[in-house]
């Protein structure tokens, strides 16, 4: 992997729902299809803080090295290969509080970043309950506005542990590549970091307007979300790569 950026991802909250594979498939590039777990597709809404952002050849620039982010993603694989070598994601949208991050990601990676007014709070009550609250209101580009809210609770003392290989948590969270449409061509980029250390939680409040903005169906009224938080990770971001030849 040819590294181009350093980043730290902090206070990650993963919220996932099951979704009909056909609802996802119709929104993907023709080269991709949903990757399924036991026949089910999933969509994620993930707020977090990004810090220590810098190019590998440059120092961090004060005021430009941090942003809040909330992304909407799903899990994909190429249609023309038998097995995805590195589990990959497709982003429907990525909200960021930093204007520079939005411009750089759109120009440099072709990712669908949106400038948003965002908040992020983490509080721990006397009984050890940790509450994380993240909101986002899209400003530009269109479609705007679009709003999201994730408020979740966790036990601060609950042990953090890596996801078990083969489990649903591992399928959803341990992803080390992304696809993007860059200058009209599907490209691939890898990321690298230590395995996530996670623990489950529960939703307090949720607003899924960002899913609707991506023309995804909202979760069913009685559909239970899968909620996790993860310990901070130091991340290496790779350069965009051309797709390898087909392997059936």
N, C-alpha and C positions, 0 to 999 in steps of 0.2 A: 504494500500500500504506500503510495506516495502521499505523505502527509502535507496538508496545506494550512491547517488551523489547529490551535489549542482552544479548548473550552472546558469549563466546569459546569455540570448540571446539578442543581441543588433543589432540595425540597420537592422532589418529583411526586406527583399524585397521578396514578393511572386509574381511569374509569373506563370500563369496557362493557359493551352489550353485544349480545348475539344479533345478527342481522341476516336477512335472506341473501344467499349468495348472488342471486340474480340482480338484486338492488345494487350491489357493489359492482358486479361485472359490467353492467351497462355504462358505468362511469369511468372505467379504466381504459388506458391506451389499448389498441388492438393486440399488442404483443404480450399483454399481461392478463392473468386471470386470478381470481381470489384463491389464496391458499387456505385450506380448510383444516379444521381440527375436529375429528370424528364427524365429518360431513357438515360442519357449521362454520360460517364466516363471522368475523367480529369487526367492530369499529371501536376506536378508542378516542377519548377526549382527555388530553394530558396537559395540565398546567405545571409550570415549574419556573425556577429562576436560573438564568444563564449568566455566568460570570467568567472572568479571566479570559475573555475572548481576545485572541490575537493571532495574527499570521505567524507562521513559524520563523520568518525572517525578521520580525519586528517586535518591539516591546509592546506591552499593553498600553493603550492610550487612555488616560483618565477621562471619564465621562463617556467613552465610546466602547468600553470593554464589558458592559453588562446590559442585560435586557430581561424583561419578563416575557414569557412565551406561553401560549396555549395552542396545541396543535390537534387536528382531527386527522386520524390515520386509519388505514386498514392494512391487511397482510396479504402479500401477493407473491406470485411466482411467474416465471416466463412460460408461455405456452409451448415453446419449442425445445424445452429440456425436460429430462425425466425427473431431475431433482435439483432444487435450488441450492447451490453450494453454500451460500451464506443467507440465512433468513432475512428477508427484506420487507420494507414497508413502502406504501404509497401514501403521500400526504394529499388530502383534499384541501387543507388550508393550514396556515401557521400564522397566528396573531403574534405581534411583537410590539413592545412599547418603544423600542429604539428605531427611529427613522432610518439611521444608517444601516442597521441590521436588515431592515426590509429591502432597502435599495441594493445592498451588497448581495443578499441571497437571491434576489430576483435576477440581477445582472450576471452574477457569477455562477449560479447553480440552476437557474430556471425554476426555482421553487416558488409555490404560490403563497408568498408572505404578504401580510396585510398590516398596515400601521394601525394600532389600536390604543385607546386609553385603557390602562390596566391597573389593577390593584392586586396585592398579594399580602396576606396576613397569616401568621402562625402564632397561636396562643396555647399555653399549657395551663389547665386549671389545677386547683389544689389537689384534686383527686387523681391527677396524672393523665387526664384526658387531653390529648392534643387535638386542636381544631385548626384545620387549614382552610382558608377561604381565598378563592381567586376569581376575579371578575375581569371581563374584557368587553369593550365596546369598539367595534371596528369603525375606523375613520376613512381610510382609502386603501387601495382603489376599490371600485365597485365590484361585486354588489355590497353596498353599505347602506344603512348600518346593519350590523349583526351583533348579537349580544350573547355572552355565555357567563355562567356562574357555576362554580364547583365549590361546595362546602362539604368537607368530610371530616370524620372523627377517627382517631386512632388512639391506642394505648401507648403512651410514651415509653413505658417499661416493657412492652411486648418485644420479644427477641426478633432481630432482623436476621434473615437467612437467605441463602441462594435458592432460587426456584429449582425444583427437582426435574432433571431432564425427562422428557416425555410427558410432563404435566401440562395442563392448560396454562398455568402461570408462566411456565417456561416458553411455551409457544407464543404467548402474547407479549412478553417483556424482553426476552433475550433476542434482540434483533440488531444486527450489525451491518446493515446495508440499506440503501434507499434507491428507488428509481425516480427519475425526473425527466421531463421533456425539456431539453435544452437546445435552443436554436433549431427546433423542428425535428430533433432526433432523440430517441429514448437513450438515456445514459444511466450510469450506475455509479454510486459512490459508497465507499465503505467507511465505517467508524470503528474505533477500538477503545475499549475501556474494561476495567475489571467487571466480573459478573455482578449484576445488581444484588444488593442485600435488601430484601423486601419483607413487609408484614401486611396482613389484610386490615381493612377498616370498613367503615360504613358511611353511606351518604346521609347528609343532613338536608341539603337543598341542592337542586340542580336545575339549570336552564340549558336546553340543548339547541338553542337557535342556530348555533354554528353548524350543526348537522343539517338543519333545514336549508341554510344558506348554501350548503354543498349539494343540495337536492337529494340528500339521504333521508330515508324515512325516520321519524323520531322513534325512540324506544316505546314499546307497548306500555300502556298504563300500569300493568301489573308485572312488567318485566324487571327482574332484579338485576342491578348492576354489580359487576365485580370491581372491587375497590382495593387498591394497594398503595402504599407509599414506599419509597426507596431511599436508601442512603445516598449521599452525594457521591458523584463519580467525576474523575478527571478524564477528559475525552480527547482523542485524536481524530481529526476529521480528514478524510482522504480526498484526493482530487477526483473530478469526474473521469470516468473511464468509458470507453466504447464497449459495447456488448461483445462477448466472446461468441464464437461460432456455435451453431445449434448442436445439441447433444441429446439424442433421443434414447 
